[in-house]
């Protein structure tokens, strides 16, 4: 049977599984960490919880995490996920975050996903709060209007890149190779060298060719 490349998981995780995944990519919540969750899957579903379910606690930590870790996000895959599966509010968030990190041009296509008028984060009271406290500087001139007193920004809410690289195999290989599908496949084959190329490709959302070549290269370095 021909290999069919997947873009995203078939279903959203349950709330407890999402919390574990967020902890697994370095967000500080009071829950056990999932082992090596996919980074872009977790970001997509965390942003849906934050924006569509109005979970400001998740949103605050997610924004802080992105500010620290965006160099190691696979921007191409995140763009495709947000375009295909993100609600208008989710797309507005990622557009705003990409505008904030405008120096990282990999996210330019994400910034362009939301073209509607600026969206208020809060269902009521945004204008009053902005007049009183000003705008959160991370969101000024972006798709999202966020009062300055709404989202906590604490470095202690997320792991540092060095800490996360010690705990998350794919993140570590992204630091070494860059945020690519190959890095994620390398982490997957390192965790289970017996997996065939097709299974590795599905686990990392990679092409079969990338998975096959990475498995071959890993085997080459593992011999002798």
FIFIPA-643555 format. One record per residue (C-alpha): z, x, y; residue in one letter. Coordinates in Angstrom, 3 decimals, padded with zeros to 6 digits. Each point is the difference from the previous one (the first is absolute). Last residue first. Layout:
<recs>
REC         pz         px         py   resn
REC          Z          X          Y      A
...
</recs>
This chain:
<recs>
REC         pz         px         py   resn
REC    013.711    031.281   -000.294      X
REC   -000.710   -003.590    000.822      X
REC    001.712   -002.115    002.688      X
REC   -002.299    001.055    002.845      X
REC   -003.072   -001.187   -001.886      X
REC    001.731   -003.210   -001.081      X
REC    000.754   -000.827    003.615      X
REC   -003.607    000.685    000.948      X
REC   -001.329   -002.300   -002.713      X
REC    002.458   -002.771    000.935      X
REC   -001.047    000.357    003.629      X
REC   -003.697   -000.150   -000.888      X
REC    000.465   -003.094   -002.155      X
REC    002.146   -001.787    002.582      X
REC   -002.386    000.734    002.852      X
REC   -003.002   -001.085   -002.087      X
REC    001.745   -003.213   -001.107      X
REC    000.559   -000.931    003.623      X
REC    003.561   -000.221    001.242      X
REC    002.423   -002.911    000.248      X
REC    002.727    002.486   -001.084      X
REC    001.143   -001.886   -003.125      X
REC   -003.507   -001.295   -000.650      X
REC   -001.496    003.478    000.169      X
REC    002.685    001.429   -002.272      X
REC   -000.666   -002.733   -002.546      X
REC   -003.734    000.716    000.089      X
REC    000.577    003.751   -000.321      X
REC    002.059   -000.321   -003.158      X
REC    003.798    000.349    000.217      X
REC    001.347    002.836   -002.147      X
REC    000.965    002.147    002.983      X
REC    002.669   -002.518    001.066      X
REC    001.990    000.905    003.141      X
REC   -002.316    002.878    000.931      X
REC   -002.963   -002.276   -000.650      X
REC    001.409   -002.542    002.454      X
REC    000.859    002.585    002.647      X
REC   -003.506    001.462   -000.241      X
REC   -001.472   -003.479    000.265      X
REC    001.954   -000.593    003.215      X
REC   -001.173    003.306    001.486      X
REC   -003.583   -000.746   -001.026      X
REC    000.149   -003.361    001.778      X
REC    000.626    001.894    003.214      X
REC    002.809    000.544    002.507      X
REC   -000.380    003.815    000.255      X
REC    000.133    002.512   -002.805      X
REC    003.508    001.512    000.234      X
REC    001.756   -002.673    002.067      X
REC   -001.921   -002.642   -001.951      X
REC    001.240    001.648   -003.203      X
REC    003.603   -000.468    001.121      X
REC   -000.674   -003.613    000.995      X
REC   -001.473   -000.648   -003.451      X
REC    003.079    001.416   -001.721      X
REC    002.658   -001.804    002.031      X
REC    003.520    001.448    000.052      X
REC   -000.354    003.579    001.290      X
REC   -002.832   -000.979    002.331      X
REC    002.222   -002.753    001.421      X
REC    002.677    002.464    001.069      X
REC   -002.489    002.400    001.606      X
REC   -001.787   -002.853    001.777      X
REC    003.339   -001.226    001.406      X
REC    001.557   -003.051   -001.569      X
REC    000.215   -003.184    002.029      X
REC    002.723   -002.041    001.745      X
REC    001.771    003.165    001.208      X
REC   -002.688    000.487    002.648      X
REC    001.137   -003.209    001.699      X
REC   -002.322   -002.306    001.917      X
REC    001.521   -003.487    000.233      X
REC   -002.492   -002.738    000.756      X
REC    000.836   -002.806    002.461      X
REC    001.327    001.566    003.214      X
REC   -003.293    001.295    001.395      X
REC   -001.797   -003.336   -000.254      X
REC   -003.075    000.088   -002.249      X
REC   -003.467   -001.190    001.031      X
REC   -002.512    000.876   -002.726      X
REC   -003.698    000.876    000.278      X
REC    000.795    003.206    001.873      X
REC    000.360    000.871    003.686      X
REC    003.701    000.866   -000.478      X
REC    001.031   -000.184   -003.653      X
REC    001.919    003.244   -000.525      X
REC    001.549   -000.333    003.453      X
REC    001.890   -003.157   -001.051      X
REC   -000.664   -002.210    002.992      X
REC    002.368   -000.669    002.896      X
REC    003.624   -001.106   -000.280      X
REC    000.351   -003.130    002.142      X
REC   -003.626   -000.871    000.700      X
REC   -000.854    000.948   -003.581      X
REC    002.791   -002.208   -001.373      X
REC   -001.119   -002.997    002.074      X
REC   -003.632    000.404   -001.036      X
REC    000.909    000.360   -003.679      X
REC    002.307   -003.012   -000.052      X
REC   -001.504   -001.951   -002.869      X
REC   -001.882    000.793   -003.230      X
REC    000.812    003.695    000.463      X
REC   -002.680    002.627   -000.545      X
REC   -002.250   -001.394    002.725      X
REC   -003.682    000.597   -000.759      X
REC   -002.404    001.562    002.477      X
REC   -003.279   -001.894    000.238      X
REC   -002.290    000.193   -003.052      X
REC   -001.930    003.094   -001.110      X
REC    002.057    001.187   -002.978      X
REC   -001.830    002.233   -002.487      X
REC   -000.911    002.667    002.585      X
REC    003.317    001.858   -000.247      X
REC   -000.514    000.293   -003.746      X
REC   -003.400    001.613    000.575      X
REC    001.567    002.615    002.301      X
REC    002.595    000.963   -002.617      X
REC   -001.598    003.284   -001.046      X
REC   -000.042    000.946    003.681      X
REC    003.624    001.126   -000.098      X
REC    000.556    000.498    003.740      X
REC    000.056   -003.769    000.387      X
REC    003.394   -000.205   -001.712      X
REC    001.179   -002.895    002.192      X
REC   -003.437   -001.622   -000.218      X
REC    000.215    000.272   -003.789      X
REC    003.402   -001.679    000.020      X
REC   -001.372   -002.807    002.180      X
REC   -003.042   -000.568   -002.224      X
REC    002.299    000.066   -002.999      X
REC    002.210   -002.662    001.555      X
REC   -002.901   -002.171    001.136      X
REC   -001.505    000.155   -003.498      X
REC    003.294   -001.173   -001.466      X
REC    000.134   -002.874    002.492      X
REC   -003.614   -000.957   -000.742      X
REC    000.824    000.029   -003.735      X
REC   -000.783    003.153   -001.961      X
REC   -001.843   -000.154   -003.298      X
REC   -003.520    001.329    000.495      X
REC    000.233    001.794    003.346      X
REC    003.564    001.195   -000.614      X
REC   -000.887    001.319   -003.448      X
REC   -003.219    001.681    001.151      X
REC    001.732    001.706    002.921      X
REC    002.859    001.155   -002.231      X
REC   -002.520    001.499   -002.418      X
REC   -001.771    002.024    002.675      X
REC    003.240    000.996    001.734      X
REC    001.507    001.609   -003.122      X
REC    003.409    000.559    001.582      X
REC    001.299    003.589    000.207      X
REC   -000.429    000.524    003.747      X
REC    001.662   -003.427    000.556      X
REC    003.381    001.200   -001.295      X
REC    002.349    000.210    002.982      X
REC   -001.326   -002.714    002.321      X
REC   -000.896   -002.110   -002.989      X
REC    003.564    000.114   -001.299      X
REC    001.437   -001.039    003.390      X
REC   -002.382   -002.962    000.108      X
REC    000.884   -000.991   -003.576      X
REC    003.740    000.290    000.700      X
REC   -000.199   -002.380    002.962      X
REC   -002.349   -002.386   -001.804      X
REC    002.271   -000.269   -003.027      X
REC    002.939   -000.949    002.230      X
REC   -002.231   -002.321    002.025      X
REC   -000.839   -002.147   -003.021      X
REC   -002.246   -002.651    001.551      X
REC   -001.400   -001.182   -003.358      X
REC   -003.624    000.477    001.070      X
REC    000.653    003.109    002.095      X
REC    002.640    002.053   -001.800      X
REC   -000.605   -001.288   -003.504      X
REC   -003.749    000.477    000.457      X
REC    000.597    003.494    001.415      X
REC    002.094    000.883   -003.043      X
REC   -002.774   -001.292   -002.266      X
REC   -002.625    002.203    001.647      X
REC    002.240    003.054    000.276      X
REC    001.039   -000.241   -003.654      X
REC   -003.578   -000.254   -001.216      X
REC   -000.899    002.958    002.237      X
REC    002.750    002.229   -001.436      X
REC   -000.385   -000.746   -003.695      X
REC    003.456    000.054   -001.525      X
REC    001.214    003.341   -001.426      X
REC    003.189   -001.140   -001.726      X
REC    001.505   -003.134    001.514      X
REC    003.137    000.701    001.995      X
REC    003.266   -001.849   -000.574      X
REC    001.068   -002.256    002.876      X
REC    001.894    000.199    003.299      X
REC   -002.995    000.702    002.224      X
REC   -000.995    003.362    001.447      X
REC   -003.770    000.322   -000.055      X
REC   -001.295    003.067   -001.828      X
REC   -002.961   -001.058   -002.099      X
REC    002.204   -001.078   -002.919      X
REC    002.307   -001.943    002.317      X
REC   -003.009   -002.097    000.999      X
REC   -000.924   -000.392   -003.672      X
REC    003.506   -001.173   -000.902      X
REC   -000.124   -002.548    002.824      X
REC   -003.391   -001.191   -001.216      X
REC    001.311   -000.380   -003.545      X
REC    002.962   -002.036    001.229      X
REC   -002.290   -002.271    002.033      X
REC   -002.466   -000.576   -002.869      X
REC   -003.138    002.101    000.210      X
REC   -003.270   -001.378    001.356      X
REC   -002.687   -000.709   -002.558      X
REC   -003.139    001.538   -001.509      X
REC    000.655    003.448    001.408      X
REC   -002.555    001.308    002.481      X
REC   -003.411    001.661    000.193      X
REC   -000.929    000.069   -003.670      X
REC   -002.868    002.007   -001.462      X
REC   -001.837   -001.558   -002.946      X
REC   -000.885    002.406   -002.817      X
REC   -002.826   -001.220   -002.209      X
REC    000.885   -001.322   -003.471      X
</recs>
